[in-house]
Amino acid sequence: MGLADEDDTTIWVTEVWKTKEHHDASLELPGAKGTIGRAMPLLTGEFTKQELSVAGGLGL
């Protein structure tokens, strides 16, 4: 998670998945669905998505 420099209410969440299929499967888990359902009413503002190809780095 990261904080936006421009304001104090924006956070950036970055996830790294082995494949898109792994990510999609994670969203079908009962625990994930419940957690997302509870979190959504707390979230406001614009939601964006950006897909990247990982070139490397520590821990990946």
Helices and strands as residue ranges (DSSP letters): E 2-3, E 11-12, H 20-26, H 30-39, G 40-42
